[in-house]
Amino acid sequence: MKWYGKLYVSLVLLCLYVPIVVMMVYSFNSAGSMTGFKGFTWSHYESLFQNKRMLQIVLNTIAVSLLSSSIATVIGVLGAIGIYHICNQLMKRSILSMNQVLLVSSDVVIGASFLVLFTVIGNLTGLHLGFWTVLISHIAFSIPIVVIIVLPMLYRINQSEFLASEDLGASRTETYRYIVLPQIYPGVLSGFLMALTYSLDEFTVSFFVTGNGFSVLSVEIYAMARRGISLEINALSTIIFVIIMVMLFGYHILKGLLKKRSLTLNEKGVTR
């Protein structure tokens, strides 16, 4: 890479990470504000862990994200398989276009649409805005993400493998279990992680469909910021950032160990 390429990458990384570093530093500020750093303290972290409402909201966010991404992954994989087997090209393109509507539409439009839908349903059934409305909306906008990631993986599979499986007497279920799923597993995992990330980060749709008795982290941080900058926000954001970095490093270390183990096993097999 040329020097100007390295300079460009360095500037991009600087712009991305300097605000995060500043946020983390001020989470230890004894002054209690972002106006100036006076001294080191753990008080903001202590007050955060004593804030039962905030801890409950963190648990709400994790529960909604894990449930919505898991359900969306199952539905998205089944949807991708269904689209893959559609022979009518016009119908296939129409379904793919409908699948991408939630990806290209404005979050404000999607959130307002869900709000209108849940209001109508609530008038008929008594459903109130809260956990279930947030969960359903997160599942809905996560499904297209999974479909668009998994579908290309299906097209990479050689058709002869399907035919060979059928010739050997395997059922459709066995073919997908033993041949297709192992090959599309990276796409399924990527779809789940992307859905999880979108669910954790989503603010606009969540803002429309949360009720008075239920909230998620993005909406709560927005509400706290409107009341005035509290360094509890910095402390919470720092904890989340550190956890994500540890998970990423752990993933790469585990990936390296598995790759090294695979190479070792292959070398032993060749030796034998």
C-alpha positions, 0 to 999 in steps of 0.5 A, spaced: 500 500 500 502 506 498 503 512 503 497 516 501 493 509 502 496 508 509 494 516 510 487 515 508 486 509 512 489 512 518 485 518 517 478 514 517 480 510 523 482 516 527 475 519 525 472 513 527 475 511 534 477 518 537 470 520 539 469 513 542 476 514 546 474 521 548 467 518 550 471 512 554 476 517 558 470 521 560 466 515 563 471 516 569 471 523 569 470 526 577 467 532 574 460 529 572 460 533 565 463 533 559 466 540 560 473 538 563 476 532 566 478 533 573 480 527 576 479 519 575 473 516 578 469 509 578 462 513 581 459 513 574 460 505 573 457 504 580 451 509 579 450 505 573 450 498 576 445 501 582 440 503 577 435 498 576 431 501 571 437 501 566 439 494 568 432 492 566 432 495 560 439 492 558 436 485 559 430 487 555 434 489 549 438 483 550 432 479 550 429 482 544 435 482 540 436 474 541 429 472 540 428 476 534 434 475 531 433 467 532 426 467 530 428 471 524 434 467 522 429 461 522 424 464 518 429 467 513 433 461 512 426 457 510 424 463 506 431 463 502 430 456 501 423 457 498 425 463 493 431 458 491 426 453 489 421 458 485 421 456 478 417 462 475 422 468 474 417 473 475 414 471 481 421 470 484 423 477 482 417 480 485 418 476 492 425 478 492 423 486 490 418 485 496 423 482 501 428 488 499 422 493 501 424 493 508 431 494 507 431 500 502 425 504 506 426 509 511 426 507 518 421 513 519 416 510 514 417 503 517 416 505 524 410 509 523 407 503 519 408 498 525 405 504 529 399 504 525 398 497 524 399 495 532 394 501 534 389 498 529 390 491 532 390 494 539 383 497 538 381 490 536 384 485 541 387 490 546 394 489 545 398 494 548 405 497 545 410 493 549 415 487 549 411 484 543 410 489 539 418 491 539 419 483 538 414 483 532 417 489 529 424 487 530 423 480 527 420 483 521 425 488 519 431 482 520 428 477 516 430 480 509 437 481 512 437 474 513 434 472 506 439 476 502 445 473 506 443 466 505 440 466 498 447 467 494 449 461 499 444 457 496 446 459 489 453 457 490 451 449 491 452 445 485 446 442 483 449 435 481 449 434 489 442 435 489 441 430 484 446 425 487 443 425 494 436 424 490 439 418 486 442 415 493 435 415 496 435 421 501 429 425 502 429 432 501 429 433 509 436 429 509 438 432 503 438 439 506 440 437 513 446 433 511 448 437 504 445 444 504 445 446 511 453 445 512 454 449 506 450 455 507 452 455 515 457 461 514 451 465 511 446 463 516 451 465 522 452 471 518 445 473 517 444 471 525 449 476 527 447 481 522 440 481 525 442 481 532 446 487 530 441 491 527 436 489 533 441 492 538 442 498 534 435 500 531 432 506 534 427 509 529 422 503 529 423 501 536 421 509 538 415 508 535 413 501 537 415 502 545 410 503 550 410 506 557 412 500 561 417 497 556 423 500 553 430 498 549 437 501 550 437 505 544 430 509 546 432 510 553 439 513 551 436 518 547 431 519 552 437 520 557 441 525 552 435 529 551 434 530 559 442 532 559 448 528 558 449 523 564 456 520 564 452 514 566 451 513 558 459 514 557 460 508 562 454 504 559 457 505 552 464 503 554 462 497 557 458 495 551 464 497 546 469 493 551 464 487 551 464 487 543 471 488 542 473 482 547 468 478 543 471 480 536 478 478 539 475 471 542 472 470 535 478 471 531 483 467 536 478 461 536 478 461 528 485 461 528 485 455 533 480 451 529 484 453 522 491 451 526 487 444 528 484 443 521 491 444 518 494 439 523 489 434 522 490 434 515 498 434 515 497 427 520 492 424 514 497 426 509 502 423 513 499 416 514 
